[in-house]
Amino acid sequence: MSRAPSVVVVTGASSGIGLETVALLRARGDHVVLASRSPEALRAAVAGTTPTGPTPDGTVPGRVLVVPTDVGDRDAVEALFAAARAELGRVDAVVHAAAVLAYGRFDDVPADVYDRALQTTLIGTANVARCALAEFGPRERGSLVVVGSLLGKIATPLMSSYVTAKWGVHGLVRCLQLEARSTPGIEVSLVSPGGVDTPIYHLAGTYVGRHGKPPPPVVPAAKVARAVVRCLDHPRRDVNADLGPANAVTVLGFRAMPAVFDLLVGPLLRWTGFGAAAPEPTPGNVTGPRPLLEASSGGFGSVPLDLPEPVRRAVPAGLPRAATAVVLGAGVTSAAVRWATRRVSAGR
Ligand SMILES: NC(=O)c1ccc[n+]([C@@H]2O[C@H](COP(=O)([O-])OP(=O)(O)OC[C@H]3O[C@@H](n4cnc5c(N)ncnc54)[C@H](OP(=O)(O)O)[C@@H]3O)[C@@H](O)[C@H]2O)c1
């Protein structure tokens, strides 16, 4: 029996994970409402995701509706849902993927840029969730999927606007999940990726003299989009491990070995999380869209968590490389901490 098409609102629909999610939903015949700030990028998103072949089961292609929206603006988000209801009759599901980030020490990021980043990434989530639940309530049905982040579970230096917002997003989603226990039929899911190959790193503001890039392992946006769409059909509390074991290991390190984590996270981020020079500080897309840089991929490719060549050759064939990397990393880390601690005490 064929599945009835759903009406799905997608925020952050013009780039990266949101754009790939739109492509998957349209390919299966759903009606999709695309929201982000740039009308130009949204038009390109519609053109780039129009299904070319027949939909599964030969169903009629779904309708699309484009509603330029700033998720940080509560009135605009209410207007988005009103437009979806007026044009398509109802909203069955919502995918919230809009977010921005500004690299820099807390005291180097201008206050208005910092606040705008929180307005989009945290308050935007509250605005979208409030409207989604108001839509779902009367019909006692609906599925909200929020894209969080590994950085909603750990901390790093130089990304405090994003880390603060994502911790807030994760807290909000967990509260909504608890409250949804009393409203069967209404589901709230969280997807928490680590590094994903999207343009967010080119679009981000930066006050560190360099542009960001995704630290390995890096997965394609389409993989995260598939996890998002699976959550629409089969809600999950938190999709994390499915996107790679490294995320779970990193969270374990943050919680179980905070001293080791604190020692390593700054140098590792500077080593693996920054690329090209950014001579001028810029707010990037925090203060306004940059449609020409929006796309489904950031051009970073998939980057596995791999070992240096000499170590790789020494690892017996068949041993999972990620596990080996973790064990080796833990060994090197413990030695480093013991060494660093001895130096501190010897200096006293
Ligand atoms: N890429 C990663 O490595 C990674 C890792 C973990 C989690 N995530 C999360 O995944 C989600 C999607 O990120 P992505 O990497 O796909 O980012 P992206 O390629 O930069 O896409 C972000 C989308 O959000 C929209 N947006 C930004 N500010 C907005 C606002 N105020 N109102 C409405 N829309 C806005 C952008 O369009 P406009 O600028 O035109 O509005 C764009 O469509 C985010 O929640 C991000 O935090 C990403």
The ligand as a Gaussian input file, in Angstrom:
#p B3LYP/6-31G(d) Opt

LIG

0 1
 N       27.827000      21.075000       9.035000
 C       28.187000      20.498000      10.179000
 O       29.346000      20.070000      10.371000
 C       27.160000      20.345000      11.269000
 C       27.523000      19.577000      12.387000
 C       26.621000      19.425000      13.423000
 C       25.372000      20.004000      13.329000
 N       25.033000      20.748000      12.250000
 C       23.708000      21.362000      12.242000
 O       22.999000      20.987000      11.081000
 C       22.041000      21.991000      10.779000
 C       22.191000      22.385000       9.325000
 O       23.501000      22.930000       9.163000
 P       24.263000      22.914000       7.778000
 O       25.647000      22.493000       8.083000
 O       23.470000      22.227000       6.771000
 O       24.325000      24.499000       7.534000
 P       24.245000      25.414000       6.245000
 O       24.671000      24.692000       5.019000
 O       24.944000      26.665000       6.613000
 O       22.683000      25.719000       6.136000
 C       22.057000      26.512000       7.099000
 C       20.670000      26.867000       6.609000
 O       20.045000      27.665000       7.617000
 C       19.515000      28.844000       6.985000
 N       19.494000      29.923000       7.977000
 C       20.543000      30.527000       8.593000
 N       20.090000      31.489000       9.410000
 C       18.739000      31.491000       9.310000
 C       17.704000      32.259000       9.896000
 N       17.965000      33.242000      10.792000
 N       16.425000      31.989000       9.564000
 C       16.134000      31.007000       8.673000
 N       17.069000      30.238000       8.089000
 C       18.362000      30.488000       8.393000
 C       20.457000      29.119000       5.821000
 O       19.842000      29.904000       4.812000
 P       19.858000      31.540000       4.839000
 O       21.202000      31.966000       5.318000
 O       19.592000      31.904000       3.406000
 O       18.767000      31.946000       5.749000
 C       20.661000      27.684000       5.330000
 O       19.564000      27.293000       4.544000
 C       22.310000      23.142000      11.757000
 O       21.435000      23.030000      12.848000
 C       23.728000      22.876000      12.205000
 O       23.971000      23.413000      13.473000
 C       25.896000      20.933000      11.202000

